[in-house]
Amino acid sequence: MIATTTKVHNFSAGPGILPQEVLKQAAEACINFDNMNLSLLEISHRSKNYEKVIEEARHLVKELFEVGDEYEVLYLGGGASTQFAMVPYNLLSAAGYAAYVNTGVWASKAIKEAKIIGNTKVIASSEDKKFSYIPKGYDIPTDADYLHLTSNNTIYGTQIKQFPKTSIPLVCDMSSDIFSRKVNAKDFALIYAGAQKNMGPAGSTMVMVRKDILGKTERKMLSMLDYQVHIKGSSMYNTPPVFPIYVTLLTLQWLKKNGGIAWIEKINQQKADALYHEIDRNSLFYGTAATEDRSNMNVCFLLHKPELEAEFDKLWKEANISGIRGHRDVGGYRASLYNALPLESVHALTEAMQAFEKKFA
Ligand SMILES: *Cc1c(COP(=O)(O)O)cnc(C)c1O
C-alpha cells in the first residue's frame, strides 16, 4: 500500500487538487496496470488494456455532458493554449471572421492566436475594470464563424453564470470549471479544457466538438492541428498522453460514482457560499470580483491593510493551508475550490480568517 499525504488543505489554482483515491489508483497503475504486471507507462497505447481507457475516458465526457453521437471527444497534448490556435485554425474561414469576448488573460491569449489565423473581432470586453466582471447584453453577430467565450476566469475569479443565446457555433474554454456545475452542453459547438484544473493532471486537453462545424474553412490543414485527423484516429493519431488520460478517466469515474455533476455542483455551491460569506463578513478582507459574477471555482480576495499580509500568511500556513497566493499579475489571495477540494478545507480557511480578525481587527 502506498501512503498518501493527509490534511494539507490544497487550494492550488492549477495543477489543482485531485481525489486521494484517484492518486492511489494512479500510483498503483504505475507499477501494475490492469493486473498485467506491467506499468501503464511501459505498454503500447494500442494494447487492448489501454484502448479501453481512452474509449471510456471519451465516452464519460459525453455521458456527463449528456450529448449524443453528433459530438466527438478528443484528448490532445499541448494544453488549452494549443486550442487557442487550433480553434481558429479549424473553424475560421478566409472570408469570414470570429467573434471573441475578452474576459481576462486566457481570453486575451486566445484572441491573439485567432488574429494570426484570420479576421477576429472582440465584441465585448471587461478590460476597462481589470476584468473584474463579465460583460453582458452585448450584440452577437449572426454572420461570424463562431463566438468564443471563457466560462471561468481563473486569474480574476469571475464566471459566466448565464451563457448568451446565439445561432452561430458557440466555442468555450472551460479549463477551470468543467464538470463543476450543470451546463447545457448541447448549446455549445465546441468545448475545450486543459485537464489540470478540474478533471485530471496536466498533459492532456479535452476537446468535445460537434462534427458538423468541421471541414468548412477550405484551409490546407497540418495533420496534428486538424480535429478531423484526430477524430479519424479515435484520438490516437499519434501517441496520446497516456498517463494523464488514465488519471483523467479515474477522476471522471470518481465523479460519476459519487453522483455526477448534480452532486458536485451542490458541494461546490456550499464551498463557495461559505468562503464568500466569510470574505463579506470579515472586516479585514474584501472580494475583487463583481458580486453577481463571482466564480465558484476561484475565489479572489484582498486585505484592506496589505501590511498585515505576513501575519495572515503565518496563520494560514499554521493551519496546513496551501496554495492561496493570488496570481502574480493580481496579488492578494486566491482560493481555488475545484471538485476534489472537500468542504472541510474551506472551513479550515474560514476559521483561519476568523482567528486573524480576532487578533488584528
Ligand atoms: C489554465 C488555463 C489555460 C491554460 O492552460 P494550459 O493547459 O496551461 O495551456 C487556459 N484557459 C483557462 C481558462 C485556464 O484556466
The ligand as an SDF file (V2000), in Angstrom:
LIG
                    3D

 15 15  0  0  0  0  0  0  0  0999 V2000
   -5.0110   27.4630  -17.0990 C   0  0  0  0  0  0  0  0  0  0  0  0
   -5.8770   27.9360  -18.1880 C   0  0  0  0  0  0  0  0  0  0  0  0
   -5.4870   27.9090  -19.5380 C   0  0  0  0  0  0  0  0  0  0  0  0
   -4.1140   27.4770  -19.9750 C   0  0  0  0  0  0  0  0  0  0  0  0
   -3.9850   26.1150  -19.9120 O   0  0  0  0  0  0  0  0  0  0  0  0
   -2.6490   25.3580  -20.3870 P   0  0  0  0  0  0  0  0  0  0  0  0
   -3.0920   23.9420  -20.3210 O   0  0  0  0  0  0  0  0  0  0  0  0
   -1.5760   25.7240  -19.4110 O   0  0  0  0  0  0  0  0  0  0  0  0
   -2.3110   25.7960  -21.7610 O   0  0  0  0  0  0  0  0  0  0  0  0
   -6.3890   28.3260  -20.4940 C   0  0  0  0  0  0  0  0  0  0  0  0
   -7.6040   28.7790  -20.1500 N   0  0  0  0  0  0  0  0  0  0  0  0
   -8.0220   28.8190  -18.8670 C   0  0  0  0  0  0  0  0  0  0  0  0
   -9.3970   29.3180  -18.5460 C   0  0  0  0  0  0  0  0  0  0  0  0
   -7.1660   28.4130  -17.8470 C   0  0  0  0  0  0  0  0  0  0  0  0
   -7.5720   28.4650  -16.5670 O   0  0  0  0  0  0  0  0  0  0  0  0
  1  2  1  0
  2  3  1  0
  2 14  2  0
  3  4  1  0
  3 10  2  0
  4  5  1  0
  5  6  1  0
  6  7  2  0
  6  8  1  0
  6  9  1  0
 10 11  1  0
 11 12  2  0
 12 13  1  0
 12 14  1  0
 14 15  1  0
M  END
$$$$
